Amino acid sequence: MHFDLEKEQRTNAWKSCIDMLEDFYENTEDIPVSGESSREEVVSDLVTGFEKTVELDEALNHVISGLRKHAVHTPHPDYFGLFNPRPNFPSILADAITATFNPQLAAWSHAPFATEVESKLVQEVGVKFGYPRESVDGVFTAGGAEANLTALLSAIHSKYPKFSEDGVHALPRRIRIYCSAESHHTIIKSARICGLGSTCVSHIEADEKQQMIPEALEDQIAKDKSRGFEPLMIVATTGTTGSGAIDPIQKLAHIASEHNCWLHADAAYGGAVVLTKDYKHLVAGIELADSITFDAHKWLSVPMATSLFLTRHKQILWQTFGISADYMPNDETHIQELGSFGHSIQWSRRFIGLKLYLPLLVFGWKGYEETVLGQIELGSTLRQKLLQNNWKIYNETDLPVVCFSDERFAEDPQFAESLAAEIVGEGKAWISTYPIENVLTIRACIANYATTEEGLDKLVGDLNTSRNAYQK
């Protein structure tokens, strides 16, 4: 079997593939943001089996047409969804380069350039968050869920060094993890994976801005201690998925210090404000966190599965994941610790960091600052347009996440659901719903550098039309 195919076949396939992808990339805004595909329709478009083969051109057309037909198109400028951006072009090339070279980052000596690129990025991003360069460490992960799990494992190993050998038997008593009621559910998932159980996660009340209330946290910690529980970790969410709320990091850092807790900042989305001079104050104190989750695939416009776990504790990753294996290269200790097999949850791992490194070479931090500022400005513009059209804003954040509704229908949950379903179903845009203080709001987030003010006018116009029809 000639898996390489002939050079002529490859050349033709590259051209055919690029032509189809370029057509999608250049003309994304001309297709519906989403469609209503049933599972039966999708399955019927798949091949029935793999006994019969087809030419590569036909196979490429089948796959690209399927993705074009059956998907929510997150690269669309009218996608106002869940932090899924349009990837910038250099980051797309990076994915293709990585797939072609297929470097193995388990050990430094197998992929020195790729490993050092990621190490460099960890240093630079860590410094952006305010960590001292000499103490910052971290690793690229496949997503925020893996980064949050890494944070919990690091917290456990930091406080209970015997955990690696004895597991949960190393815990002297039941422990507690504290996070906002608005925090991401990966915290619960992480607790389950670690064998701690979801009941160890304590969700602390949030205020009218959807921010964790420090006084409520202190009260809960006091109650837990009186019952013999051990506080382990406090999670400060900086940019909640629902409303873009940012927890008061400095106050939480003080509480964490008082109770010997690991402070983790889940900055998967909102952390990108550290790249700006005007808005990095929103996450003041994040440098006090023991660890940080940051998803480049959210606000930095790169393909999915490009996340970072950062920490100011230089040895905690090796302490948590360090291991030896006879079949692995025996690199020098300080080099060996860079390989993912002893530095992270993963063992074999692809070159994730190139998706950020290549765009940074082309656009620099300045380009990213302009992108973040541009989206924040569009978020402010969307709020103004909604208010001018008699919509009420229910969340308060500087991030470009807007939760809104018509105050007349505040007690009617079907209103938001109906409008969102109609607009999404017709492929006009992609929006969602989110509850805030017993009101089901419509949620729109600027997640795309290609979104325009004209697109916002169209969204508001469509919302007005749907509202008028709902009233009748």
Buried (B, 14 or more C-beta within 10 A) or exposed (E): EEEEEEEEBEEBBEEBBEEBBEEBBEEBBEBBBBBEBEEEEEEEEEEEEEEEEEEBBEEBBBEBEBEBEBEBBBBBBBBBBBBBBBBBEBBBBBBEBBEEBEBBBBBBBBBBEBBBBBBEBBBBBBBBBBBEEEEBBBBBBBBBBBBBBBBBBBBBBBBBEEBBEEEBEBBEEBBBBBBBBBBBEBBBBBBBBBEBEEEBBBBBBBBEBBBBBBEBBBEBBEEBEEEEBBBBBBBBBBBBBBBBBBBBBEBBBBBBEEBEBBBBBBBBBBBBBBBBEEBBEBBEBBBBBBBBBBBBBBBBBBBBBBBBBBBBBBEBBBBBBBEEEEEBBEBEEEBBBBBBBBBBBBBEBBBBBBBBBBBBEEBEEEBBBBBBBBBBEBBBBBBEBBEEBEBBBBBEBBBBBBBBBBEEBBEBBEBBEBBBBBBBEBBBBBBBBBBBEEBBBBBBBBBBBBBEEEBBEBBBEBBBBBBEEBEE
